[in-house]
Amino acid sequence: MSEIEHRGPAAPAPLEWEYAPAPEARDIVSFRERYGLYIGGEVVDPRSGDWFTTSSPADESPLAEVAQASGEDVGLAVDAARAAYEDGWSSLRPAERAKYLFRIARILQERSRELAVAESLDGGKPIKESRDVDLPLAAAHFFYHAGWADKLEYAFPNRNPRPLGVAGQIIPWNFPLLMLAWKVAPALACGNTVVLKPAETTPLTALMFADVCRQAELPAGVVNIVTGDGSTGAELVRNEGLDKVAFTGSTEVGKAIQRELAGRGIPLTLELGGKAANIVFDDCALDQAVEGIVNGIYFNQGHVCCAGSRLLVQESIAEPLIGKLKRRLQTLRVGDPLDKNTDVGAINSRAQLEKIRELVASGEADGAEIYQPPCVLPERGYWFAPTVFVNVAQSSRIATEEIFGPVLSVLTFRTPDEAVEKANNTPYGLSAGVWTEKGSRILWMASRLRAGVVWANTFNRFDPASPFGGYKESGFGREGGRHGLEAYLRFDE
Amino acid sequence: MPALASRLKGMDGTATLTRGFELPLEPRLPRIGAVDAVALEARAADLAKRSIKRESKLAALDLIIRMTDLTTLEGADTPGKVAALCQKAVRPDPLDPSVPSVAAVCVYPNLVPVARERLGPDRSVRIASVATAFPSGQSPIEVKLADVRAAVEMGADEVDMVIDRGAFLSGRYAKMYDEIVKVKEAAAPAHLKVILETGELGTYDNVRRASLLAMAAGADFIKTSTGKISPASTLPVTLCMLEAIRDVEAETGRQVGMKPAGGIRHAKLAIQHLCVLSETLGRDWLTPERFRFGASSLVNDVLMQIRKQKTGAYQSPDYFTVD
């Protein structure tokens, strides 16, 4: 019997199998035509009389008009927060405060699908991330801090913790609702009231959160939301009525805020940029490390302050690792943020896209070797293909500056000492990753890396119980965990 | 290190090493590699969330039928039972002629002649037979080889062997490897699927090591389970084995097939397997030549889903024959 006879009829060719579009229903969310400011429990038109349009970065279609708050508007919001603070919130029984936070957490869970779709529409992030990461974590932060509200005496025994007063909070556009939760939940749990300024390009989920506060019957003025561009944020920081400022965003703006607050004696928390090293040793679980690298830099289009944007690979496995990484990039699905199978969504804004393009051009000019998988990007909207640079010099701009986009720079090292030296050789220090099967090496590395978070054999994992924050130009103060509470308390010791 | 240096250098100055300690020098040491269980399971769970709709779902369901090894491996198997199984294999849905035949039937050696008689000589549905003292593999090698030869002589196109887990778990990798080599020889020209019985191996590191050993020894397919113990096949185990297959292809160009078996009873889980397959190994593996499902009850659930996709309504299970 010949080989051919034995094999039977000729086998059909392998199947060309493409995933059909699987869009999340957009009609679960209906935006209002206009969103005013949320001040003292009321939605009000801005005194400035100015409005601006927020649009979807995926197709540049307008979503809603949003108020541009002026200094006067900000002043009213701070006054409302002050009134609410003195009028009962600060002296409310802690268990009562917890009740409101638990309510907010539950409402976030109940409305999670609607909020996830809104987040993806306004910010461009894939629905699977807003659905599986942003919303569950935002609710988790409220649940977690609700639990602390009546246990602060136990968190800080014999230190007599007291609220600070009115907190001015400015949040970025990369995780709009999640960053809101990181800021608002601990502030409220500790007995403060807040004036929150969401990012210019992603104000909608914060404005929907105003609705959540009303649904939870949160006393008027405890949470106030003022929208606008950078000038609104500057007005907020400048306002004399604040007792605390917390900012998450770029290092440049963070420095300006610190200058503005110099001499005013107001506590400040800054969570700024990063250029995290993701360090891969030759004994690691290679395929899982590749997943971690991909998650580290392409999660949320690389719009992550703690993104693993510098890949440090031990030279002996650089070749197979980069081969695997390139192959993996070919399966990344870039496109419609509302498609449930999309892995990489739209770049948040035109300005950010320009910045990414400029830095990528500088990388090419520096002689680094660029790789982008073949992918068809939509014509409208702001898009950038997942990018890897290999043979990157430590001195190159793409190895030193924060790109805040889906761009990975690959460098190599030879020994653990060299890995630590290169990883720490940056003005930033927000996070780092270590990939090795050797437990002792993880501990050795973690004690030497100057970064606020060190992940071992994983990356971009967040939990409300775990403090998050930076070294050096990545900022100071911690958010989350018991450490995060301290930023919203004073101690009468 | 003078002692080592003198051991490395022979009397005539040429490099020698103690027997059993030869290291290949180029291009690098062979890498078994490690598997991180947490990250592996997270990746599998991630891929399981792919949303497969409309035409891609129908294409997947059709492919799942064509990839199925319709299996009965019971002590109670009879010629009548196997005859019915063969009928079902050729025409899974008698009411819908567009539904294709399955890839193969999988039976014990004694029932291979019955299947051969039923399926005839054209081999559009192949006959797979388990052998090598299935399911434990705890018999002398001569017995296992005789088992294999008998199955092939009686008409099996494919042989599903079990590895000697006792040898593997006690670190006697060479014994496991040598057995596969000998079985492969005895089974030719039938295709060889090597069952690792991953549920007994304990760790993903072991699954990876056994996968690489089996492929090195000549396996045409590697297969998760016998279906006789729990847990049988899981999505992370399949992913782990597919990653080993991917490494063998990258190193040698050889494309080894994969067969998850046991525990895949629903179309949804089978589609999740296809997503893992498609995003790990790509198009080359989206064929029954490279991927099989070992299953008995999966087919009817897939048929129900096909009917649902075509008509928009679910039918009662009573509209699909049990075998």
Interface residues (C-beta under 8 A of the other chain):
Chain A: M1 E3 H6 R7 G8 P9 A11 P12 A13 P14 L15 E16 W17 E18 Y19 A20 P21 A22 K128 D132 D283 C284 A285 L286 D287 Q288 A289 E291 G292 S316 P320 G323 T331 K340 N341 E437 N457 T458
Chain B: R28 R31 G33 A34 V35 D36 V38 A39 L40 A42 R43 K49 R50 S51 I52 K53 R54 E55 S56 K57 A59 A60 L63 R66 D122 R123 S124 R126 D157 P189 A190 E243 A250 L274 S278 E279 G282 R283 D284 W285 L286 T287 P288 E289 R290
